[in-house]
Amino acid sequence: MPFVKRLKKSQQQHMLSLLVCIFLIVAALIVFSLEVTNKQTNHSNLQATLSQGTSATLFVNKLGDGQGNVSSKPIGINCGDHGAHCIEYYKSGTSVTLTATSDSGSIFGRWYGDCPTTSTNKCLLIMDGDKSATAYFDKKIPTQKPKLTVVKAGTGTGTVTGTGINCGSDCTESYTSGTSVTLTAAPLSGSTFASWSGACTGTGTCTVNMTSDKSVTATFGPVSTSTTATWYPCDTNTCTSSSSCGYIKGSITKTCPTGKIAQTGKCIPMPNNHVGQSYKSGNGWYCKFHCNSSICWTSDGCALVQCK
């Protein structure tokens, strides 16, 4: 009998433990059911709030091969190469201004999405519903600057100078379009500046408006000197002085380059058909007839004057 009593007591304890477990399971199910119900209620409330237009979501994106960032006012959006906050919630009816700022070496292209498709970097959105905006950035294309080329020509020497030009050796330069460049030509010793050609003409300073590529040529020549060659009319082709001819000597002026002088060649008797002419010149020949008040002799001659 004691064994039976002990068994009944053990069964009673087992039943009590079983009841406790059942109670705990039921309590857990009740708590879980309440949490689910609460979440469903909150979700329903959120949907109702959004449907009533009290909140709206703004989505921002950045595209293109350029770099830049989009910010907002009121603050909230900081999206692009310098921020990753590209979603923000605003009260319905809020005015939000987006600003696209390009990095150095890039340029803002345009907006897409709910922003007007314009190239201005600001976009105004009225948050009367969910909105999206995409900012497109491009890489800057380097501006091609017009180039000025200076060329020196001629048998003389000299330099051409101007802003960015020292030709000499530095004869090309690129400028911002619309730049006005003044060039000055300076001949070196023994030379003279002859003229400009190309984008400039004349012999003064040269001013070039750099709206496109331009070329200017400066021509330099040797210094010219004026030398006087003395010649004598004669009746032979070997006349070299007034004493040997016995006639009145004449003189001509011939311009020769530096380092050369005008020299008189042999006298050549004039043919009869030139009687009565005082001078005859051509291809370097200078001629004179010996005349008195009434008669011109044909024995006067011509001399070829050359620079030697």
C-alpha positions in Angstrom: 0.0 0.0 0.0 2.8 2.5 0.7 4.0 1.9 -2.9 0.6 2.8 -4.3 0.5 5.9 -2.3 3.9 6.9 -3.5 2.8 6.2 -7.1 -0.3 8.4 -6.8 1.8 11.2 -5.3 4.3 10.9 -8.3 1.3 11.1 -10.7 0.0 14.1 -9.0 3.4 15.9 -9.4 3.5 14.9 -13.1 0.1 16.3 -13.7 1.0 19.5 -12.0 4.1 19.9 -14.1 2.0 19.2 -17.2 -0.5 21.8 -16.3 2.3 24.4 -15.7 3.7 23.7 -19.2 0.3 24.0 -20.8 -0.2 27.3 -19.1 3.1 28.7 -20.2 2.4 27.6 -23.8 -1.0 29.2 -23.8 0.5 32.4 -22.3 3.2 32.5 -25.0 0.6 32.1 -27.8 -1.5 34.9 -26.3 1.5 37.3 -26.2 2.5 36.3 -29.8 -1.1 36.9 -31.0 -1.1 40.3 -29.4 2.2 41.3 -31.0 0.9 40.2 -34.5 -2.3 42.1 -33.9 -0.4 45.2 -32.8 1.9 45.1 -35.9 -1.0 44.7 -38.2 -2.7 47.6 -36.5 0.4 49.8 -36.9 0.8 48.8 -40.6 -2.8 49.7 -41.2 -2.4 53.0 -39.4 0.7 53.8 -41.6 -1.1 52.9 -44.8 -4.0 55.1 -43.6 -1.6 57.9 -42.8 0.0 57.8 -46.3 -3.3 57.5 -48.0 -4.4 60.7 -46.2 -1.3 62.5 -47.7 0.5 63.3 -44.5 3.9 61.9 -45.7 5.7 61.4 -49.0 9.0 59.8 -50.0 11.7 61.5 -52.2 14.0 59.2 -54.2 17.2 60.9 -55.7 19.7 59.3 -58.1 22.9 60.4 -59.7 24.0 59.3 -63.2 26.6 60.1 -65.9 30.3 59.8 -66.4 30.9 63.1 -64.5 31.1 63.6 -60.8 28.9 65.6 -58.5 26.4 65.6 -55.6 22.8 66.5 -54.9 21.7 68.2 -51.7 18.3 69.3 -50.6 16.6 72.2 -48.7 15.1 71.4 -46.2 18.1 69.1 -45.5 17.8 65.4 -45.8 19.2 64.5 -49.2 23.0 64.2 -49.7 23.3 61.9 -52.7 26.1 61.3 -55.2 29.9 61.1 -55.1 30.0 62.7 -51.6 27.0 61.2 -49.9 24.8 58.2 -49.9 21.6 59.5 -48.4 19.4 59.3 -51.4 16.0 58.7 -49.8 14.1 61.1 -47.5 10.6 61.4 -46.1 8.8 64.7 -46.1 5.5 65.9 -44.8 2.9 66.1 -47.6 2.9 69.5 -49.3 6.5 70.3 -48.4 8.5 72.4 -51.0 11.9 70.7 -51.5 14.6 72.4 -53.5 17.3 70.1 -54.9 20.7 71.5 -55.9 23.1 69.6 -58.1 26.8 70.6 -57.6 29.4 69.3 -60.1 33.0 68.6 -59.2 36.0 70.1 -60.9 36.4 68.6 -64.3 32.7 67.8 -64.6 29.5 69.7 -65.5 25.9 69.3 -64.5 23.9 68.1 -67.5 20.2 68.0 -66.7 17.4 66.6 -64.5 15.2 63.6 -65.2 12.3 62.2 -63.4 9.8 64.5 -61.6 12.2 67.4 -62.0 11.7 69.6 -65.1 14.2 68.5 -67.8 16.4 71.6 -67.7 20.1 72.3 -67.5 19.7 74.6 -64.4 21.2 72.9 -61.4 18.2 73.5 -59.1 14.9 71.6 -59.0 11.8 72.5 -57.0 9.5 69.7 -56.0 6.2 69.9 -54.1 5.9 66.7 -52.1 2.2 66.0 -52.7 3.1 62.4 -53.3 6.2 60.2 -53.7 8.7 61.8 -56.1 11.9 60.8 -57.8 14.7 62.9 -59.3 17.8 62.0 -61.3 20.7 64.4 -61.8 23.0 63.7 -64.8 26.6 64.9 -64.7 29.0 64.9 -67.7 32.8 65.2 -67.9 34.0 68.6 -69.1 35.3 68.7 -72.7 38.6 70.7 -72.6 38.1 73.9 -74.5 40.4 74.1 -77.6 42.3 77.4 -77.4 43.2 79.1 -80.7 46.9 79.0 -81.5 49.1 81.8 -82.9 52.0 80.8 -85.1 54.7 83.3 -86.0 57.0 82.7 -89.0 60.2 84.6 -89.9 61.1 85.0 -93.5 63.6 86.9 -95.7 67.4 87.1 -95.8 67.7 89.4 -92.8 67.4 88.5 -89.1 65.3 89.8 -86.3 62.9 88.8 -83.5 59.1 89.0 -83.0 57.8 89.5 -79.4 54.3 89.7 -77.9 52.4 88.1 -75.0 53.6 84.5 -74.9 55.7 85.0 -78.0 59.5 85.5 -78.1 60.5 84.4 -81.7 63.6 83.9 -81.6 62.9 80.5 -80.4 59.3 80.6 -79.0 57.1 81.2 -82.0 53.8 79.6 -81.0 51.3 80.3 -78.3 47.7 79.3 -77.4 45.3 81.9 -76.1 41.8 82.1 -74.6 39.4 82.8 -77.5 38.9 86.6 -78.0 42.4 87.6 -76.7 44.0 90.5 -78.5 47.7 89.9 -79.0 50.1 92.7 -80.2 53.3 91.7 -81.9 56.4 93.8 -82.4 59.2 93.1 -85.0 62.7 94.1 -84.1 65.5 93.7 -86.7 68.9 92.7 -85.5 72.1 94.6 -86.5 72.7 94.6 -90.2 69.0 93.9 -91.0 65.8 95.8 -91.5 62.1 94.8 -91.0 60.4 94.6 -94.3 56.7 93.8 -93.7 54.0 91.6 -92.1 52.0 89.1 -94.0 49.3 86.6 -93.1 47.0 87.8 -90.3 48.8 91.2 -90.4 50.0 93.6 -93.1 52.1 96.7 -93.2 55.3 97.6 -91.2 54.0 98.8 -87.9 53.0 96.7 -84.9 50.7 93.8 -85.5 47.5 93.2 -83.5 45.8 89.9 -83.8 42.4 89.0 -82.4 42.6 85.4 -81.4 39.1 84.0 -82.3 40.6 81.1 -84.3 44.1 79.8 -85.2 46.1 82.5 -86.8 49.5 82.7 -88.6 51.7 85.8 -89.0 54.9 86.1 -91.1 57.5 88.7 -90.4 59.9 89.3 -93.3 63.4 90.7 -92.5 65.9 91.9 -95.2 69.5 93.2 -95.1 70.0 96.9 -94.4 70.1 98.9 -97.7 72.7 101.6 -98.1 72.9 104.3 -100.8 76.2 104.5 -102.5 77.2 106.8 -105.4 79.0 105.5 -108.4 80.8 108.0 -110.6 80.8 107.4 -114.4 82.0 109.3 -117.4 80.6 109.7 -120.9 83.2 108.5 -123.4 83.8 107.5 -127.0 85.5 104.2 -126.3 84.6 101.2 -124.2 87.6 101.6 -121.9 86.8 104.9 -120.2 87.8 104.9 -116.6 88.3 108.6 -115.7 87.3 112.1 -116.8 90.8 112.9 -117.9 90.9 110.0 -120.4 87.6 110.9 -121.8 87.9 114.7 -121.7 84.2 115.1 -121.3 82.0 116.4 -118.5 81.6 113.6 -116.0 78.2 112.6 -114.8 77.2 110.6 -111.7 74.4 108.2 -110.8 73.2 106.9 -107.4 72.6 103.2 -107.0 71.2 101.5 -103.8 73.1 98.5 -102.7 72.8 96.1 -99.8 75.1 96.2 -96.8 78.6 95.0 -97.7 78.4 95.9 -101.3 79.1 99.2 -103.2 78.0 100.5 -106.5 80.7 100.2 -109.2 80.9 101.5 -112.7 81.7 99.1 -115.5 83.0 99.8 -119.0 81.6 102.6 -121.2 79.8 101.4 -124.4 79.4 103.9 -127.3 75.8 104.8 -128.0 74.2 104.0 -131.4 73.2 106.9 -133.6 69.5 106.4 -133.0 69.8 107.6 -129.4 71.1 111.1 -130.5 69.3 113.8 -128.6 68.5 111.7 -125.5 70.1 112.9 -122.2 69.8 109.7 -120.1 68.9 106.2 -120.8 68.6 103.5 -118.1 67.7 99.9 -118.2 68.9 96.7 -116.6 71.5 98.5 -114.7 72.8 100.6 -117.6 73.1 104.4 -117.2 73.7 106.5 -120.3 74.5 110.1 -121.1 75.1 112.1 -124.3 77.7 114.8 -124.6 75.9 117.9 -126.0 76.5 121.6 -126.6 73.7 124.1 -127.1 72.9 122.8 -130.6 74.5 119.4 -131.2 74.5 116.0 -129.4 77.4 113.8 -130.3 76.9 110.1 -130.5 80.3 109.3 -129.1 79.0 109.5 -125.6 78.4 106.1 -124.0 76.7 104.0 -121.4 78.1 102.4 -118.3 76.8 99.4 -116.5 76.7 100.1 -112.8 76.6 97.1 -110.5 76.7 96.4 -106.8 79.9 94.5 -106.0 
